[in-house]
Amino acid sequence: MKRLSYILILFLSISCTTKEADPIKLNSDGCDFCKMKIADGKFGAELITTKGRIYKFDDIHCMINYHKENLTTNIQSFYIHDFNQNNVLIPAENAFYVKGGEISSPMRGNIIAVKTEEEAKKIALKYNANPISWSEIIK
């Protein structure tokens, strides 16, 4: 019986802290860094702590700045809006990024994230931007 109790407690603690991305409510949710309303479904971002707390941002720039100011916060995952699908969050470490050029994001992070490398190459040409990796962004 004791063993079953430990297993149940372990299962409940894991299920309560593991979370997936929570869709951002555009024009309703506020950015946890700059406090502006999140209005653009192409540039938003989200991070989830190991305790299950979700922080939402209107630009990847805000998420990165928040993370740098809160290095003791244990992060479970980062999500970023897919530029090609309005208000769809994708895992940040799996996305492909382009930066600079003629890209103009809400807080001037000027980074676009997409699901595939092919999409990133097309966007880089269109916006005269350069590829950048997640590891370069997060450092």
Phi and psi in radians as a Rosetta constraint file:
Dihedral C 1 N 2 CA 2 C 2 CIRCULARHARMONIC -1.075 0.35
Dihedral N 2 CA 2 C 2 N 3 CIRCULARHARMONIC -0.734 0.35
Dihedral C 2 N 3 CA 3 C 3 CIRCULARHARMONIC -1.085 0.35
Dihedral N 3 CA 3 C 3 N 4 CIRCULARHARMONIC -0.741 0.35
Dihedral C 3 N 4 CA 4 C 4 CIRCULARHARMONIC -1.087 0.35
Dihedral N 4 CA 4 C 4 N 5 CIRCULARHARMONIC -0.675 0.35
Dihedral C 4 N 5 CA 5 C 5 CIRCULARHARMONIC -1.107 0.35
Dihedral N 5 CA 5 C 5 N 6 CIRCULARHARMONIC -0.763 0.35
Dihedral C 5 N 6 CA 6 C 6 CIRCULARHARMONIC -1.098 0.35
Dihedral N 6 CA 6 C 6 N 7 CIRCULARHARMONIC -0.720 0.35
Dihedral C 6 N 7 CA 7 C 7 CIRCULARHARMONIC -1.114 0.35
Dihedral N 7 CA 7 C 7 N 8 CIRCULARHARMONIC -0.759 0.35
Dihedral C 7 N 8 CA 8 C 8 CIRCULARHARMONIC -1.092 0.35
Dihedral N 8 CA 8 C 8 N 9 CIRCULARHARMONIC -0.753 0.35
Dihedral C 8 N 9 CA 9 C 9 CIRCULARHARMONIC -1.114 0.35
Dihedral N 9 CA 9 C 9 N 10 CIRCULARHARMONIC -0.758 0.35
Dihedral C 9 N 10 CA 10 C 10 CIRCULARHARMONIC -1.083 0.35
Dihedral N 10 CA 10 C 10 N 11 CIRCULARHARMONIC -0.787 0.35
Dihedral C 10 N 11 CA 11 C 11 CIRCULARHARMONIC -1.064 0.35
Dihedral N 11 CA 11 C 11 N 12 CIRCULARHARMONIC -0.797 0.35
Dihedral C 11 N 12 CA 12 C 12 CIRCULARHARMONIC -1.141 0.35
Dihedral N 12 CA 12 C 12 N 13 CIRCULARHARMONIC -0.687 0.35
Dihedral C 12 N 13 CA 13 C 13 CIRCULARHARMONIC -1.182 0.35
Dihedral N 13 CA 13 C 13 N 14 CIRCULARHARMONIC -0.646 0.35
Dihedral C 13 N 14 CA 14 C 14 CIRCULARHARMONIC -1.223 0.35
Dihedral N 14 CA 14 C 14 N 15 CIRCULARHARMONIC -0.788 0.35
Dihedral C 14 N 15 CA 15 C 15 CIRCULARHARMONIC -1.190 0.35
Dihedral N 15 CA 15 C 15 N 16 CIRCULARHARMONIC -0.447 0.35
Dihedral C 15 N 16 CA 16 C 16 CIRCULARHARMONIC -1.431 0.35
Dihedral N 16 CA 16 C 16 N 17 CIRCULARHARMONIC -0.397 0.35
Dihedral C 16 N 17 CA 17 C 17 CIRCULARHARMONIC -1.802 0.35
Dihedral N 17 CA 17 C 17 N 18 CIRCULARHARMONIC -0.333 0.35
Dihedral C 17 N 18 CA 18 C 18 CIRCULARHARMONIC -1.499 0.35
Dihedral N 18 CA 18 C 18 N 19 CIRCULARHARMONIC 2.033 0.35
Dihedral C 18 N 19 CA 19 C 19 CIRCULARHARMONIC -2.218 0.35
Dihedral N 19 CA 19 C 19 N 20 CIRCULARHARMONIC 2.698 0.35
Dihedral C 19 N 20 CA 20 C 20 CIRCULARHARMONIC -1.772 0.35
Dihedral N 20 CA 20 C 20 N 21 CIRCULARHARMONIC 3.009 0.35
Dihedral C 20 N 21 CA 21 C 21 CIRCULARHARMONIC -1.036 0.35
Dihedral N 21 CA 21 C 21 N 22 CIRCULARHARMONIC 2.471 0.35
Dihedral C 21 N 22 CA 22 C 22 CIRCULARHARMONIC -1.844 0.35
Dihedral N 22 CA 22 C 22 N 23 CIRCULARHARMONIC 2.093 0.35
Dihedral C 22 N 23 CA 23 C 23 CIRCULARHARMONIC -0.907 0.35
Dihedral N 23 CA 23 C 23 N 24 CIRCULARHARMONIC 2.379 0.35
Dihedral C 23 N 24 CA 24 C 24 CIRCULARHARMONIC -1.351 0.35
Dihedral N 24 CA 24 C 24 N 25 CIRCULARHARMONIC 2.328 0.35
Dihedral C 24 N 25 CA 25 C 25 CIRCULARHARMONIC -1.557 0.35
Dihedral N 25 CA 25 C 25 N 26 CIRCULARHARMONIC 1.737 0.35
Dihedral C 25 N 26 CA 26 C 26 CIRCULARHARMONIC -1.047 0.35
Dihedral N 26 CA 26 C 26 N 27 CIRCULARHARMONIC 2.473 0.35
Dihedral C 26 N 27 CA 27 C 27 CIRCULARHARMONIC 1.111 0.35
Dihedral N 27 CA 27 C 27 N 28 CIRCULARHARMONIC 0.229 0.35
Dihedral C 27 N 28 CA 28 C 28 CIRCULARHARMONIC -2.258 0.35
Dihedral N 28 CA 28 C 28 N 29 CIRCULARHARMONIC -0.932 0.35
Dihedral C 28 N 29 CA 29 C 29 CIRCULARHARMONIC -1.222 0.35
Dihedral N 29 CA 29 C 29 N 30 CIRCULARHARMONIC 2.514 0.35
Dihedral C 29 N 30 CA 30 C 30 CIRCULARHARMONIC -1.820 0.35
Dihedral N 30 CA 30 C 30 N 31 CIRCULARHARMONIC 2.687 0.35
Dihedral C 30 N 31 CA 31 C 31 CIRCULARHARMONIC -1.265 0.35
Dihedral N 31 CA 31 C 31 N 32 CIRCULARHARMONIC 2.268 0.35
Dihedral C 31 N 32 CA 32 C 32 CIRCULARHARMONIC -1.316 0.35
Dihedral N 32 CA 32 C 32 N 33 CIRCULARHARMONIC -0.050 0.35
Dihedral C 32 N 33 CA 33 C 33 CIRCULARHARMONIC -1.872 0.35
Dihedral N 33 CA 33 C 33 N 34 CIRCULARHARMONIC -1.019 0.35
Dihedral C 33 N 34 CA 34 C 34 CIRCULARHARMONIC -1.680 0.35
Dihedral N 34 CA 34 C 34 N 35 CIRCULARHARMONIC -0.153 0.35
Dihedral C 34 N 35 CA 35 C 35 CIRCULARHARMONIC 1.268 0.35
Dihedral N 35 CA 35 C 35 N 36 CIRCULARHARMONIC 0.112 0.35
Dihedral C 35 N 36 CA 36 C 36 CIRCULARHARMONIC -1.375 0.35
Dihedral N 36 CA 36 C 36 N 37 CIRCULARHARMONIC 2.731 0.35
Dihedral C 36 N 37 CA 37 C 37 CIRCULARHARMONIC -1.175 0.35
Dihedral N 37 CA 37 C 37 N 38 CIRCULARHARMONIC 2.477 0.35
Dihedral C 37 N 38 CA 38 C 38 CIRCULARHARMONIC -1.498 0.35
Dihedral N 38 CA 38 C 38 N 39 CIRCULARHARMONIC 1.973 0.35
Dihedral C 38 N 39 CA 39 C 39 CIRCULARHARMONIC -2.027 0.35
Dihedral N 39 CA 39 C 39 N 40 CIRCULARHARMONIC -0.363 0.35
Dihedral C 39 N 40 CA 40 C 40 CIRCULARHARMONIC -1.892 0.35
Dihedral N 40 CA 40 C 40 N 41 CIRCULARHARMONIC 2.025 0.35
Dihedral C 40 N 41 CA 41 C 41 CIRCULARHARMONIC -1.369 0.35
Dihedral N 41 CA 41 C 41 N 42 CIRCULARHARMONIC 0.215 0.35
Dihedral C 41 N 42 CA 42 C 42 CIRCULARHARMONIC -1.903 0.35
Dihedral N 42 CA 42 C 42 N 43 CIRCULARHARMONIC -0.225 0.35
Dihedral C 42 N 43 CA 43 C 43 CIRCULARHARMONIC -2.221 0.35
Dihedral N 43 CA 43 C 43 N 44 CIRCULARHARMONIC -0.009 0.35
Dihedral C 43 N 44 CA 44 C 44 CIRCULARHARMONIC -1.182 0.35
Dihedral N 44 CA 44 C 44 N 45 CIRCULARHARMONIC 2.896 0.35
Dihedral C 44 N 45 CA 45 C 45 CIRCULARHARMONIC -2.633 0.35
Dihedral N 45 CA 45 C 45 N 46 CIRCULARHARMONIC 2.906 0.35
Dihedral C 45 N 46 CA 46 C 46 CIRCULARHARMONIC -2.690 0.35
Dihedral N 46 CA 46 C 46 N 47 CIRCULARHARMONIC 2.488 0.35
Dihedral C 46 N 47 CA 47 C 47 CIRCULARHARMONIC -2.224 0.35
Dihedral N 47 CA 47 C 47 N 48 CIRCULARHARMONIC 2.605 0.35
Dihedral C 47 N 48 CA 48 C 48 CIRCULARHARMONIC -2.166 0.35
Dihedral N 48 CA 48 C 48 N 49 CIRCULARHARMONIC 2.256 0.35
Dihedral C 48 N 49 CA 49 C 49 CIRCULARHARMONIC -1.433 0.35
Dihedral N 49 CA 49 C 49 N 50 CIRCULARHARMONIC 2.926 0.35
Dihedral C 49 N 50 CA 50 C 50 CIRCULARHARMONIC -1.168 0.35
Dihedral N 50 CA 50 C 50 N 51 CIRCULARHARMONIC -0.327 0.35
Dihedral C 50 N 51 CA 51 C 51 CIRCULARHARMONIC -1.512 0.35
Dihedral N 51 CA 51 C 51 N 52 CIRCULARHARMONIC -0.057 0.35
Dihedral C 51 N 52 CA 52 C 52 CIRCULARHARMONIC 1.663 0.35
Dihedral N 52 CA 52 C 52 N 53 CIRCULARHARMONIC 0.047 0.35
Dihedral C 52 N 53 CA 53 C 53 CIRCULARHARMONIC -1.310 0.35
Dihedral N 53 CA 53 C 53 N 54 CIRCULARHARMONIC 2.355 0.35
Dihedral C 53 N 54 CA 54 C 54 CIRCULARHARMONIC -1.896 0.35
Dihedral N 54 CA 54 C 54 N 55 CIRCULARHARMONIC 2.230 0.35
Dihedral C 54 N 55 CA 55 C 55 CIRCULARHARMONIC -1.987 0.35
Dihedral N 55 CA 55 C 55 N 56 CIRCULARHARMONIC 2.361 0.35
Dihedral C 55 N 56 CA 56 C 56 CIRCULARHARMONIC -2.037 0.35
Dihedral N 56 CA 56 C 56 N 57 CIRCULARHARMONIC 2.571 0.35
Dihedral C 56 N 57 CA 57 C 57 CIRCULARHARMONIC -2.429 0.35
Dihedral N 57 CA 57 C 57 N 58 CIRCULARHARMONIC 2.625 0.35
Dihedral C 57 N 58 CA 58 C 58 CIRCULARHARMONIC -1.541 0.35
Dihedral N 58 CA 58 C 58 N 59 CIRCULARHARMONIC -0.070 0.35
Dihedral C 58 N 59 CA 59 C 59 CIRCULARHARMONIC -2.804 0.35
Dihedral N 59 CA 59 C 59 N 60 CIRCULARHARMONIC 2.581 0.35
Dihedral C 59 N 60 CA 60 C 60 CIRCULARHARMONIC -1.016 0.35
Dihedral N 60 CA 60 C 60 N 61 CIRCULARHARMONIC -0.552 0.35
Dihedral C 60 N 61 CA 61 C 61 CIRCULARHARMONIC -1.030 0.35
Dihedral N 61 CA 61 C 61 N 62 CIRCULARHARMONIC -0.744 0.35
Dihedral C 61 N 62 CA 62 C 62 CIRCULARHARMONIC -1.145 0.35
Dihedral N 62 CA 62 C 62 N 63 CIRCULARHARMONIC -0.731 0.35
Dihedral C 62 N 63 CA 63 C 63 CIRCULARHARMONIC -1.091 0.35
Dihedral N 63 CA 63 C 63 N 64 CIRCULARHARMONIC -0.763 0.35
Dihedral C 63 N 64 CA 64 C 64 CIRCULARHARMONIC -1.142 0.35
Dihedral N 64 CA 64 C 64 N 65 CIRCULARHARMONIC -0.759 0.35
Dihedral C 64 N 65 CA 65 C 65 CIRCULARHARMONIC -1.101 0.35
Dihedral N 65 CA 65 C 65 N 66 CIRCULARHARMONIC -0.727 0.35
Dihedral C 65 N 66 CA 66 C 66 CIRCULARHARMONIC -1.051 0.35
Dihedral N 66 CA 66 C 66 N 67 CIRCULARHARMONIC -0.811 0.35
Dihedral C 66 N 67 CA 67 C 67 CIRCULARHARMONIC -1.054 0.35
Dihedral N 67 CA 67 C 67 N 68 CIRCULARHARMONIC -0.756 0.35
Dihedral C 67 N 68 CA 68 C 68 CIRCULARHARMONIC -1.147 0.35
Dihedral N 68 CA 68 C 68 N 69 CIRCULARHARMONIC -0.540 0.35
Dihedral C 68 N 69 CA 69 C 69 CIRCULARHARMONIC -1.465 0.35
Dihedral N 69 CA 69 C 69 N 70 CIRCULARHARMONIC -0.177 0.35
Dihedral C 69 N 70 CA 70 C 70 CIRCULARHARMONIC -2.292 0.35
Dihedral N 70 CA 70 C 70 N 71 CIRCULARHARMONIC 0.934 0.35
Dihedral C 70 N 71 CA 71 C 71 CIRCULARHARMONIC -1.124 0.35
Dihedral N 71 CA 71 C 71 N 72 CIRCULARHARMONIC -0.340 0.35
Dihedral C 71 N 72 CA 72 C 72 CIRCULARHARMONIC -1.444 0.35
Dihedral N 72 CA 72 C 72 N 73 CIRCULARHARMONIC -0.178 0.35
Dihedral C 72 N 73 CA 73 C 73 CIRCULARHARMONIC -1.313 0.35
Dihedral N 73 CA 73 C 73 N 74 CIRCULARHARMONIC 2.181 0.35
Dihedral C 73 N 74 CA 74 C 74 CIRCULARHARMONIC -1.421 0.35
Dihedral N 74 CA 74 C 74 N 75 CIRCULARHARMONIC 2.093 0.35
Dihedral C 74 N 75 CA 75 C 75 CIRCULARHARMONIC -1.687 0.35
Dihedral N 75 CA 75 C 75 N 76 CIRCULARHARMONIC 2.278 0.35
Dihedral C 75 N 76 CA 76 C 76 CIRCULARHARMONIC -1.473 0.35
Dihedral N 76 CA 76 C 76 N 77 CIRCULARHARMONIC -0.800 0.35
Dihedral C 76 N 77 CA 77 C 77 CIRCULARHARMONIC -2.808 0.35
Dihedral N 77 CA 77 C 77 N 78 CIRCULARHARMONIC 2.727 0.35
Dihedral C 77 N 78 CA 78 C 78 CIRCULARHARMONIC -2.039 0.35
Dihedral N 78 CA 78 C 78 N 79 CIRCULARHARMONIC 2.466 0.35
Dihedral C 78 N 79 CA 79 C 79 CIRCULARHARMONIC -2.259 0.35
Dihedral N 79 CA 79 C 79 N 80 CIRCULARHARMONIC 2.674 0.35
Dihedral C 79 N 80 CA 80 C 80 CIRCULARHARMONIC -2.453 0.35
Dihedral N 80 CA 80 C 80 N 81 CIRCULARHARMONIC 2.550 0.35
Dihedral C 80 N 81 CA 81 C 81 CIRCULARHARMONIC -1.150 0.35
Dihedral N 81 CA 81 C 81 N 82 CIRCULARHARMONIC 2.392 0.35
Dihedral C 81 N 82 CA 82 C 82 CIRCULARHARMONIC -1.360 0.35
Dihedral N 82 CA 82 C 82 N 83 CIRCULARHARMONIC 2.062 0.35
Dihedral C 82 N 83 CA 83 C 83 CIRCULARHARMONIC -0.995 0.35
Dihedral N 83 CA 83 C 83 N 84 CIRCULARHARMONIC -0.563 0.35
Dihedral C 83 N 84 CA 84 C 84 CIRCULARHARMONIC -1.489 0.35
Dihedral N 84 CA 84 C 84 N 85 CIRCULARHARMONIC -0.101 0.35
Dihedral C 84 N 85 CA 85 C 85 CIRCULARHARMONIC -2.320 0.35
Dihedral N 85 CA 85 C 85 N 86 CIRCULARHARMONIC 1.922 0.35
Dihedral C 85 N 86 CA 86 C 86 CIRCULARHARMONIC -0.997 0.35
Dihedral N 86 CA 86 C 86 N 87 CIRCULARHARMONIC 2.171 0.35
Dihedral C 86 N 87 CA 87 C 87 CIRCULARHARMONIC 1.055 0.35
Dihedral N 87 CA 87 C 87 N 88 CIRCULARHARMONIC 0.655 0.35
Dihedral C 87 N 88 CA 88 C 88 CIRCULARHARMONIC -2.007 0.35
Dihedral N 88 CA 88 C 88 N 89 CIRCULARHARMONIC 2.085 0.35
Dihedral C 88 N 89 CA 89 C 89 CIRCULARHARMONIC -1.554 0.35
Dihedral N 89 CA 89 C 89 N 90 CIRCULARHARMONIC 2.416 0.35
Dihedral C 89 N 90 CA 90 C 90 CIRCULARHARMONIC -2.217 0.35
Dihedral N 90 CA 90 C 90 N 91 CIRCULARHARMONIC 2.685 0.35
Dihedral C 90 N 91 CA 91 C 91 CIRCULARHARMONIC -1.032 0.35
Dihedral N 91 CA 91 C 91 N 92 CIRCULARHARMONIC 2.237 0.35
Dihedral C 91 N 92 CA 92 C 92 CIRCULARHARMONIC -1.072 0.35
Dihedral N 92 CA 92 C 92 N 93 CIRCULARHARMONIC -0.665 0.35
Dihedral C 92 N 93 CA 93 C 93 CIRCULARHARMONIC -1.267 0.35
Dihedral N 93 CA 93 C 93 N 94 CIRCULARHARMONIC -0.230 0.35
Dihedral C 93 N 94 CA 94 C 94 CIRCULARHARMONIC -1.751 0.35
Dihedral N 94 CA 94 C 94 N 95 CIRCULARHARMONIC -0.134 0.35
Dihedral C 94 N 95 CA 95 C 95 CIRCULARHARMONIC -1.436 0.35
Dihedral N 95 CA 95 C 95 N 96 CIRCULARHARMONIC 2.862 0.35
Dihedral C 95 N 96 CA 96 C 96 CIRCULARHARMONIC -1.988 0.35
Dihedral N 96 CA 96 C 96 N 97 CIRCULARHARMONIC 2.445 0.35
Dihedral C 96 N 97 CA 97 C 97 CIRCULARHARMONIC -2.172 0.35
Dihedral N 97 CA 97 C 97 N 98 CIRCULARHARMONIC 2.600 0.35
Dihedral C 97 N 98 CA 98 C 98 CIRCULARHARMONIC -2.319 0.35
Dihedral N 98 CA 98 C 98 N 99 CIRCULARHARMONIC 2.606 0.35
Dihedral C 98 N 99 CA 99 C 99 CIRCULARHARMONIC -2.440 0.35
Dihedral N 99 CA 99 C 99 N 100 CIRCULARHARMONIC 2.604 0.35
Dihedral C 99 N 100 CA 100 C 100 CIRCULARHARMONIC 1.508 0.35
Dihedral N 100 CA 100 C 100 N 101 CIRCULARHARMONIC -2.612 0.35
Dihedral C 100 N 101 CA 101 C 101 CIRCULARHARMONIC 1.021 0.35
Dihedral N 101 CA 101 C 101 N 102 CIRCULARHARMONIC -2.257 0.35
Dihedral C 101 N 102 CA 102 C 102 CIRCULARHARMONIC -1.737 0.35
Dihedral N 102 CA 102 C 102 N 103 CIRCULARHARMONIC 0.284 0.35
Dihedral C 102 N 103 CA 103 C 103 CIRCULARHARMONIC -1.305 0.35
Dihedral N 103 CA 103 C 103 N 104 CIRCULARHARMONIC 2.371 0.35
Dihedral C 103 N 104 CA 104 C 104 CIRCULARHARMONIC -2.341 0.35
Dihedral N 104 CA 104 C 104 N 105 CIRCULARHARMONIC 1.834 0.35
Dihedral C 104 N 105 CA 105 C 105 CIRCULARHARMONIC -1.818 0.35
Dihedral N 105 CA 105 C 105 N 106 CIRCULARHARMONIC 2.911 0.35
Dihedral C 105 N 106 CA 106 C 106 CIRCULARHARMONIC -0.923 0.35
Dihedral N 106 CA 106 C 106 N 107 CIRCULARHARMONIC -0.764 0.35
Dihedral C 106 N 107 CA 107 C 107 CIRCULARHARMONIC -1.958 0.35
Dihedral N 107 CA 107 C 107 N 108 CIRCULARHARMONIC 0.427 0.35
Dihedral C 107 N 108 CA 108 C 108 CIRCULARHARMONIC 1.109 0.35
Dihedral N 108 CA 108 C 108 N 109 CIRCULARHARMONIC 0.497 0.35
Dihedral C 108 N 109 CA 109 C 109 CIRCULARHARMONIC -1.223 0.35
Dihedral N 109 CA 109 C 109 N 110 CIRCULARHARMONIC -0.546 0.35
Dihedral C 109 N 110 CA 110 C 110 CIRCULARHARMONIC 0.907 0.35
Dihedral N 110 CA 110 C 110 N 111 CIRCULARHARMONIC 0.786 0.35
Dihedral C 110 N 111 CA 111 C 111 CIRCULARHARMONIC -2.162 0.35
Dihedral N 111 CA 111 C 111 N 112 CIRCULARHARMONIC 2.353 0.35
Dihedral C 111 N 112 CA 112 C 112 CIRCULARHARMONIC -1.961 0.35
Dihedral N 112 CA 112 C 112 N 113 CIRCULARHARMONIC 2.384 0.35
Dihedral C 112 N 113 CA 113 C 113 CIRCULARHARMONIC -2.025 0.35
Dihedral N 113 CA 113 C 113 N 114 CIRCULARHARMONIC 2.449 0.35
Dihedral C 113 N 114 CA 114 C 114 CIRCULARHARMONIC -2.474 0.35
Dihedral N 114 CA 114 C 114 N 115 CIRCULARHARMONIC 2.939 0.35
Dihedral C 114 N 115 CA 115 C 115 CIRCULARHARMONIC -1.333 0.35
Dihedral N 115 CA 115 C 115 N 116 CIRCULARHARMONIC -0.554 0.35
Dihedral C 115 N 116 CA 116 C 116 CIRCULARHARMONIC -2.172 0.35
Dihedral N 116 CA 116 C 116 N 117 CIRCULARHARMONIC 2.735 0.35
Dihedral C 116 N 117 CA 117 C 117 CIRCULARHARMONIC -1.150 0.35
Dihedral N 117 CA 117 C 117 N 118 CIRCULARHARMONIC -0.619 0.35
Dihedral C 117 N 118 CA 118 C 118 CIRCULARHARMONIC -1.071 0.35
Dihedral N 118 CA 118 C 118 N 119 CIRCULARHARMONIC -0.779 0.35
Dihedral C 118 N 119 CA 119 C 119 CIRCULARHARMONIC -1.083 0.35
Dihedral N 119 CA 119 C 119 N 120 CIRCULARHARMONIC -0.712 0.35
Dihedral C 119 N 120 CA 120 C 120 CIRCULARHARMONIC -1.095 0.35
Dihedral N 120 CA 120 C 120 N 121 CIRCULARHARMONIC -0.710 0.35
Dihedral C 120 N 121 CA 121 C 121 CIRCULARHARMONIC -1.118 0.35
Dihedral N 121 CA 121 C 121 N 122 CIRCULARHARMONIC -0.734 0.35
Dihedral C 121 N 122 CA 122 C 122 CIRCULARHARMONIC -1.093 0.35
Dihedral N 122 CA 122 C 122 N 123 CIRCULARHARMONIC -0.774 0.35
Dihedral C 122 N 123 CA 123 C 123 CIRCULARHARMONIC -1.176 0.35
Dihedral N 123 CA 123 C 123 N 124 CIRCULARHARMONIC -0.665 0.35
Dihedral C 123 N 124 CA 124 C 124 CIRCULARHARMONIC -1.040 0.35
Dihedral N 124 CA 124 C 124 N 125 CIRCULARHARMONIC -0.731 0.35
Dihedral C 124 N 125 CA 125 C 125 CIRCULARHARMONIC -1.173 0.35
Dihedral N 125 CA 125 C 125 N 126 CIRCULARHARMONIC -0.787 0.35
Dihedral C 125 N 126 CA 126 C 126 CIRCULARHARMONIC -1.083 0.35
Dihedral N 126 CA 126 C 126 N 127 CIRCULARHARMONIC -0.721 0.35
Dihedral C 126 N 127 CA 127 C 127 CIRCULARHARMONIC -1.792 0.35
Dihedral N 127 CA 127 C 127 N 128 CIRCULARHARMONIC 0.128 0.35
Dihedral C 127 N 128 CA 128 C 128 CIRCULARHARMONIC 0.945 0.35
Dihedral N 128 CA 128 C 128 N 129 CIRCULARHARMONIC 0.758 0.35
Dihedral C 128 N 129 CA 129 C 129 CIRCULARHARMONIC -1.902 0.35
Dihedral N 129 CA 129 C 129 N 130 CIRCULARHARMONIC 3.013 0.35
Dihedral C 129 N 130 CA 130 C 130 CIRCULARHARMONIC -2.074 0.35
Dihedral N 130 CA 130 C 130 N 131 CIRCULARHARMONIC 2.527 0.35
Dihedral C 130 N 131 CA 131 C 131 CIRCULARHARMONIC -1.150 0.35
Dihedral N 131 CA 131 C 131 N 132 CIRCULARHARMONIC 2.583 0.35
Dihedral C 131 N 132 CA 132 C 132 CIRCULARHARMONIC -2.545 0.35
Dihedral N 132 CA 132 C 132 N 133 CIRCULARHARMONIC 2.557 0.35
Dihedral C 132 N 133 CA 133 C 133 CIRCULARHARMONIC -1.658 0.35
Dihedral N 133 CA 133 C 133 N 134 CIRCULARHARMONIC 2.801 0.35
Dihedral C 133 N 134 CA 134 C 134 CIRCULARHARMONIC -1.034 0.35
Dihedral N 134 CA 134 C 134 N 135 CIRCULARHARMONIC -0.712 0.35
Dihedral C 134 N 135 CA 135 C 135 CIRCULARHARMONIC -1.101 0.35
Dihedral N 135 CA 135 C 135 N 136 CIRCULARHARMONIC -0.595 0.35
Dihedral C 135 N 136 CA 136 C 136 CIRCULARHARMONIC -1.236 0.35
Dihedral N 136 CA 136 C 136 N 137 CIRCULARHARMONIC -0.629 0.35
Dihedral C 136 N 137 CA 137 C 137 CIRCULARHARMONIC -1.208 0.35
Dihedral N 137 CA 137 C 137 N 138 CIRCULARHARMONIC -0.781 0.35
Dihedral C 137 N 138 CA 138 C 138 CIRCULARHARMONIC -1.344 0.35
Dihedral N 138 CA 138 C 138 N 139 CIRCULARHARMONIC -0.337 0.35
